[in-house]
């Protein structure tokens, strides 16, 4: 079983790899305005996951941590809570 530090490190690494994969995919989109709009949203969503995880590490309470991580999960599912 992995310890908490190892879990955090692996989670951040997975989020980073996911964001890189999305950026690589988006680079293959056609150079059209409609593709730019979709690409922009995909990149923002993919990169926000890692940012939310990093932010969660600075949470001051368990409730705040749960809220931030919930936002990351919602982003993954495409259900942004703004």
Secondary structure by P-SEA (a helix, b strand, c coil): cccaaaaaaaaaaaaaaaaaaaaaaaaaccccaaaaaaaaaaaaaaaaaaaaaaaaaacccaaaaaaaaaaaaaaaaccccc
